[in-house]
């Protein structure tokens, strides 16, 4: 090894050019063979270039061959979360025509052999510390790093021969570590698939023995879903007559409609095909209006807070709500929340409100469904919306250039395959039991991945800071 410390240089001294992409009108799916795509930030976020993380450009006149990503390109994300902004890759596999987006930069270096050295350094803890210190933005969900800031990053620069030895050392150490990470990634994917399979079996009546089967085996009676539905309709009518329903402005009671078109061939015995409006009071939320200056300041849920199968309550905003609207908008424990808009895959996604925040309301892009009967389980309905209901929302949603949406009327008309009340409880108990096992496995995998990350940083630290590489 050479004597003395490696010289410290700025990244700008090694850069010949930085190329930025552009913003395009796109279809959300990846491009086909004869189409041109645009890279998402996720294409460079997870350690290697993934060309399938791309959208399809819909404006042929704006296709620019100079923006196409080529094999060997050094790519870096200029906008992402604080943990992922500045994520960089060297494109090793390129089979699709994908252009740089406005959030992805391509860096040309004065010496192309520097790419692996710079890549490893920017992924080290010291490199990440500089990136995170130089990025700007007030929200954790979106930070930016400018080209000027990228050029300011400082890094050690070893002589060429020593650089080659360090890179060889890193490739050997990190390749075996990456193999372990990939195995854990496969396990995580299988866990996700297992959860989806469990939920699908649950809402199709295949997870537990049906009430009809139990009753037949034990020679007992049971309340089927038809009887449960009739109780729900009677309760909805009562609530309407007492002025407690939020939906609509009707002055006279109108029986909620059953779905007109649905496949009942595989409906389990004792179940019934109903609609959301037959079992729940479905209503929209409060629209933001700068003219509203008086009222009560309340926390409110946005689309970003309502995820599929969970609520993200880390970043809750407040809104001024007119006093006369507060009571109708306040969330109650057991409300089923569903998203109205965003990307197409977000339509109808949601979860159950369990009173996590006192006096909380919801915006107009989040619907709430308040079930008429306690015997109908909110979590079962939410599981249904997030599984079989997803196809309905995808088919019935409307798509504009950059936004998809589902109407309140379509949410009310959602067909739901409803089991008897007792069966709903047993289904939820079995989901919990199986998910508990999966949670334990996932926790072990997460711990292992964390250790891999720590080991990766230790290897990079050894290479760049401690300089313990043996001489050739």
C-alpha positions in Angstrom: 0.0 0.0 0.0 1.1 3.6 -0.5 2.4 5.5 2.5 0.3 8.3 4.1 -3.4 9.1 3.8 -5.3 9.0 0.5 -5.9 12.5 -0.8 -9.4 13.9 -0.4 -11.1 15.3 -3.5 -14.5 16.6 -4.3 -16.8 14.6 -6.6 -17.0 17.6 -8.8 -13.3 17.2 -9.7 -14.0 13.7 -11.1 -17.2 14.6 -13.0 -17.2 15.3 -16.7 -21.0 15.9 -17.0 -24.3 15.4 -15.2 -27.3 14.6 -17.4 -30.8 15.2 -16.1 -34.0 13.5 -17.4 -37.4 15.1 -17.9 -41.0 14.7 -16.8 -43.3 12.8 -19.2 -46.9 11.9 -19.5 -46.9 8.1 -18.8 -48.9 4.9 -18.5 -48.1 3.3 -15.1 -47.0 -0.1 -16.5 -43.5 -0.9 -17.9 -42.9 -0.5 -21.6 -43.4 -3.4 -24.1 -40.7 -4.3 -26.6 -41.7 -1.6 -29.1 -42.3 1.1 -26.5 -40.2 3.6 -24.6 -40.3 3.8 -20.8 -39.3 6.4 -18.2 -37.4 5.2 -15.1 -39.1 5.5 -11.7 -36.9 6.4 -8.7 -37.4 2.8 -7.5 -35.3 1.7 -10.6 -32.2 2.9 -8.8 -33.2 2.5 -5.1 -32.4 -1.0 -4.1 -28.8 -1.8 -5.0 -29.1 -2.6 -8.7 -30.7 -1.0 -11.8 -34.2 -2.5 -12.3 -35.5 -1.6 -15.7 -38.9 -3.0 -14.9 -39.4 -0.2 -12.4 -40.5 2.1 -15.2 -43.5 3.7 -16.8 -44.4 3.9 -20.5 -44.0 7.2 -22.2 -47.3 8.2 -24.0 -46.0 11.2 -26.0 -43.9 9.9 -28.9 -42.9 13.4 -29.9 -41.0 13.8 -26.6 -38.9 10.6 -26.8 -35.3 11.6 -26.7 -32.7 8.9 -27.6 -30.0 10.8 -25.8 -31.9 10.1 -22.5 -32.0 6.3 -23.0 -30.2 4.4 -20.2 -27.3 2.4 -21.5 -25.3 -0.5 -20.0 -22.6 0.8 -17.8 -24.4 4.1 -16.9 -23.8 5.5 -13.5 -27.3 6.6 -12.2 -28.2 8.5 -9.1 -31.6 9.5 -7.6 -31.9 13.2 -7.0 -35.3 12.9 -5.2 -36.5 10.3 -2.8 -37.0 9.7 0.9 -34.1 10.8 3.2 -32.9 7.2 3.4 -32.9 6.8 -0.4 -32.1 10.2 -1.9 -28.7 9.9 -3.6 -29.1 6.1 -4.1 -26.9 5.1 -7.0 -26.3 2.1 -9.3 -24.3 1.1 -12.3 -26.7 -0.3 -14.9 -25.5 -3.8 -15.6 -28.5 -5.3 -17.5 -30.3 -3.2 -20.1 -32.9 -4.9 -22.4 -35.7 -2.2 -22.4 -35.7 1.3 -23.9 -36.0 3.4 -20.7 -35.3 7.1 -20.4 -34.0 9.1 -17.5 -36.8 10.8 -15.5 -36.6 14.3 -13.9 -35.8 12.5 -10.7 -32.9 10.4 -12.0 -29.4 11.7 -13.0 -26.7 10.1 -15.1 -23.1 11.0 -14.2 -20.2 10.9 -16.7 -16.8 10.8 -15.0 -13.5 11.9 -16.4 -12.2 8.4 -15.9 -14.8 5.6 -16.3 -12.8 3.2 -14.2 -13.7 5.4 -11.2 -17.3 4.3 -11.2 -17.0 1.2 -8.9 -14.9 3.2 -6.4 -17.4 6.1 -6.3 -20.3 3.7 -6.1 -19.0 1.9 -3.1 -18.0 5.2 -1.3 -21.4 6.8 -1.8 -23.0 3.7 -0.3 -20.7 3.8 2.7 -21.9 5.5 6.0 -19.6 8.4 5.4 -20.9 8.9 1.9 -24.5 8.6 3.0 -23.9 11.1 5.9 -22.7 13.7 3.3 -25.7 13.0 1.0 -28.2 13.3 3.8 -26.6 16.5 5.1 -26.6 18.1 1.6 -30.1 17.2 0.6 -33.0 19.6 1.1 -36.7 19.4 1.8 -38.9 19.6 4.8 -40.7 16.3 4.4 -39.2 12.9 5.3 -41.1 11.4 2.4 -39.4 13.6 -0.3 -35.9 15.1 -0.2 -33.8 16.5 -3.0 -30.1 16.7 -3.8 -29.0 19.2 -6.4 -26.3 18.7 -9.0 -24.3 21.4 -7.2 -24.5 19.5 -3.9 -23.5 16.2 -5.6 -20.3 17.9 -6.9 -19.5 19.1 -3.3 -19.3 15.5 -1.9 -15.8 14.8 -0.6 -14.2 11.4 -0.9 -10.8 9.7 -0.6 -9.1 8.8 -3.9 -6.5 6.0 -3.8 -3.9 5.5 -6.5 -5.2 3.3 -9.4 -3.5 0.1 -8.4 -4.5 0.4 -4.8 -8.0 1.3 -5.9 -8.2 -1.9 -7.9 -7.2 -4.0 -4.9 -9.8 -2.3 -2.7 -12.5 -2.9 -5.3 -11.5 -6.5 -5.7 -11.7 -6.9 -1.9 -15.1 -5.3 -1.8 -16.4 -7.4 -4.6 -15.4 -10.6 -2.9 -16.8 -9.6 0.5 -20.0 -8.0 -0.7 -20.9 -10.6 -3.3 -21.4 -13.3 -0.6 -23.2 -10.9 1.6 -25.5 -9.9 -1.3 -26.3 -13.6 -1.9 -27.6 -13.8 1.7 -29.6 -10.6 1.2 -31.2 -12.0 -1.9 -32.2 -15.1 -0.1 -33.8 -13.1 2.6 -35.6 -11.0 -0.1 -37.0 -14.2 -1.6 -38.3 -15.2 1.9 -39.9 -11.8 2.3 -41.6 -12.1 -1.0 -42.9 -15.6 -0.1 -44.2 -14.2 3.2 -46.1 -11.5 1.3 -47.5 -14.1 -1.0 -48.5 -16.3 2.0 -50.4 -13.4 3.6 -52.2 -12.6 0.3 -53.1 -16.3 -0.1 -54.5 -16.5 3.5 -56.6 -13.4 3.0 -57.9 -14.6 -0.4 -58.9 -18.0 1.1 -60.5 -16.1 4.0 -62.8 -14.0 1.9 -63.6 -16.8 -0.4 -64.8 -19.1 2.4 -61.9 -21.6 2.2 -60.0 -20.7 5.4 -62.3 -22.2 8.1 -65.2 -24.6 8.2 -68.4 -22.8 7.3 -71.3 -22.3 9.7 -73.4 -24.5 7.4 -71.0 -27.4 7.6 -70.7 -27.0 11.4 -74.4 -26.9 11.9 -74.9 -30.0 9.7 -72.2 -31.9 11.5 -73.5 -30.9 14.9 -77.2 -31.1 14.0 -77.8 -27.5 15.1 -79.3 -24.3 13.7 -77.4 -21.2 12.7 -78.1 -17.6 11.5 -77.2 -17.5 7.8 -75.9 -14.3 6.1 -79.4 -13.7 4.5 -80.9 -13.3 8.0 -77.9 -11.1 9.0 -78.4 -8.9 6.0 -82.1 -8.4 6.8 -81.2 -7.3 10.3 -78.7 -4.9 8.8 -81.3 -3.4 6.4 -83.7 -3.0 9.2 -81.1 -1.2 11.3 -80.2 1.1 8.4 -83.8 2.1 8.0 -84.1 2.9 11.7 -81.0 5.0 11.6 -82.3 6.8 8.5 -85.6 7.6 10.2 -83.7 9.0 13.2 -81.5 11.1 10.9 -78.3 9.4 11.8 -77.1 8.4 8.3 -74.6 10.6 6.5 -75.2 9.3 2.9 -77.4 11.3 0.6 -80.0 14.0 1.1 -83.1 11.8 0.5 -86.2 12.7 2.5 -87.8 9.3 2.1 -86.3 5.8 2.7 -85.1 3.9 -0.3 -84.1 0.3 0.0 -80.4 -0.1 -0.8 -79.8 -2.1 -4.0 -78.2 -5.5 -4.3 -75.4 -5.9 -6.9 -76.9 -6.4 -10.3 -74.0 -8.3 -11.8 -72.1 -10.8 -9.8 -70.9 -14.4 -9.9 -72.5 -16.5 -7.2 -71.4 -19.9 -8.5 -68.6 -20.2 -5.9 -70.4 -18.6 -3.0 -70.1 -20.8 0.1 -73.2 -22.2 1.6 -74.8 -19.8 4.1 -73.1 -16.7 2.6 -74.8 -14.0 0.6 -73.8 -11.5 -2.1 -74.6 -8.1 -0.8 -73.5 -4.5 -1.5 -71.6 -2.1 0.7 -74.6 0.2 0.8 -76.8 -2.6 2.2 -74.6 -3.1 5.2 -73.0 0.3 5.8 -73.5 4.1 5.7 -70.8 5.3 3.2 -69.8 8.9 3.1 -67.1 11.3 1.9 -64.9 13.6 3.9 -64.1 17.3 4.1 -62.6 19.1 1.0 -59.8 21.5 1.6 -61.0 25.1 1.1 -58.9 28.1 1.8 -62.0 30.1 2.3 -62.8 28.2 5.5 -61.2 30.2 8.3 -63.5 29.6 11.3 -64.4 26.3 13.0 -62.5 23.6 14.9 -58.9 22.7 14.0 -58.8 18.9 13.8 -56.4 16.2 12.8 -57.5 14.6 9.5 -56.6 11.5 7.4 -55.3 11.9 3.9 -54.8 9.3 1.2 -51.2 8.9 2.4 -52.4 7.9 5.8 -54.7 5.1 4.6 -52.6 2.2 3.4 -53.7 -1.3 2.3 -54.1 -3.2 5.6 -52.7 -0.5 7.9 -52.9 3.1 8.8 -49.8 5.3 8.7 -50.3 7.9 11.4 -46.8 9.2 11.7 -47.5 12.4 9.8 -50.9 13.7 10.6 -52.0 17.2 9.4 -54.7 19.4 10.8 -57.5 21.2 9.0 -60.1 23.7 9.9 -63.6 22.1 9.9 -66.8 24.2 10.0 -68.5 23.5 13.4 -71.7 22.4 11.8 -69.9 19.6 9.9 -67.7 18.2 12.7 -70.2 15.6 14.1 -70.8 14.1 10.7 -67.1 13.8 9.9 -65.7 12.5 13.2 -64.3 9.0 12.8 -65.6 6.3 15.2 -64.0 3.1 16.2 -64.9 0.4 13.6 -65.2 2.7 10.6 -63.8 1.1 7.4 -61.7 3.6 5.5 -61.2 3.4 1.7 -59.2 5.6 -0.6 -60.9 7.5 -3.4 -58.0 8.4 -5.5 -54.3 8.5 -6.4 -52.5 5.9 -8.4 -54.8 3.2 -9.8 -53.5 0.6 -7.5 -54.5 2.7 -4.5 -58.2 2.8 -5.4 -60.3 1.4 -2.5 -57.3 0.4 -0.4 -57.7 1.0 3.3 -58.1 -0.3 6.8 -60.2 0.0 10.0 -60.1 3.0 12.3 -59.7 1.9 15.9 -59.8 5.3 17.6 -56.1 5.9 17.5 -56.4 9.7 17.6 -59.1 11.6 19.5 -61.5 13.7 17.4 -60.1 12.9 14.0 -61.9 13.4 10.7 -61.1 12.5 7.1 -60.6 14.4 3.9 -62.8 14.1 0.8 -60.3 11.7 -0.9 -60.9 9.1 1.9 -64.3 7.5 2.2 -65.6 6.0 5.4 -68.1 3.0 5.6 -69.8 2.8 9.0 -71.4 -0.6 9.4 -75.0 -0.7 10.5 -74.6 -3.8 12.8 -71.8 -4.7 15.3 -72.3 -8.3 14.2 -70.7 -7.4 10.8 -67.0 -7.3 11.4 -65.2 -4.2 10.1 -61.9 -6.1 9.7 -63.5 -8.7 7.5 -65.1 -6.1 5.3 -61.7 -4.3 5.0 -59.9 -7.6 4.1 -62.5 -8.1 1.5 -62.0 -4.7 0.0 -58.2 -5.2 -0.1 -58.5 -8.6 -1.8 -61.4 -9.4 -4.1 -62.6 -5.8 -3.9 -59.4 -4.6 -5.5 -60.4 -6.0 -8.9 -63.7 -4.2 -8.7 -62.1 -0.9 -7.8 -59.6 -1.3 -10.7 -62.3 -2.0 -13.2 -64.7 0.7 -12.0 -62.2 3.4 -11.4 -61.7 6.3 -13.8 -58.3 7.3 -15.0 -57.1 10.8 -16.1 -53.6 11.6 -17.3 -52.0 11.4 -13.8 -54.8 10.5 -11.5 -57.2 7.6 -10.9 -60.4 7.9 -8.8 -63.4 5.9 -7.7 -66.8 7.5 -7.1 -68.8 7.3 -3.9 -71.6 5.6 -5.9 -69.2 2.9 -7.0 -68.0 2.3 -3.5 -71.6 2.0 -2.3 -72.3 -0.5 -5.1 -69.3 -2.7 -4.2 -70.4 -6.4 -4.3 -69.4 -8.2 -1.1 -69.6 -11.9 -0.3 -70.8 -11.9 3.3 -70.5 -14.8 5.7 -72.6 -15.4 8.8 -71.6 -13.4 11.8 -70.1 -16.3 13.8 -68.1 -17.4 10.7 -66.7 -13.9 10.3 -65.3 -14.1 13.9 -63.8 -17.5 13.3 -62.2 -16.3 10.0 -60.6 -13.4 11.7 -59.3 -15.5 14.5 -57.7 -17.9 12.0 -56.1 -15.0 10.1 -54.6 -13.7 13.3 -53.3 -17.1 14.2 -51.6 -17.6 10.9 -50.3 -14.1 10.6 -48.7 -14.4 14.1 -46.6 -17.2 12.8 -45.6 -15.2 9.7 -44.9 -12.2 11.8 -42.4 -14.2 13.8 -40.6 -15.4 10.7 -40.6 -11.9 9.2 -39.1 -10.4 12.4 -36.3 -12.9 12.1 -35.7 -12.0 8.5 -35.8 -8.3 9.3 -33.2 -8.7 12.1 -31.0 -10.7 9.7 -31.2 -8.0 7.0 -30.3 -5.4 9.6 -27.2 -7.4 10.5 -26.3 -7.7 6.8 -26.6 -3.9 6.5 -24.3 -3.4 9.5 -21.8 -5.9 8.1 -21.9 -4.2 4.7 -21.1 -0.9 6.4 -18.3 -2.5 8.4 -16.7 -3.9 5.2 -17.0 -0.4 3.5 -15.5 1.3 6.6 -12.6 -1.2 6.6 -12.0 -0.5 2.9 -12.2 3.3 2.9 -11.3 4.4 6.4 -9.0 1.9 8.1 -7.1 1.0 5.0 -6.2 -2.5 6.1 -6.0 -3.9 2.6 -2.9 -6.1 2.2 -0.4 -5.1 -0.5 -0.4 -7.1 -3.7 
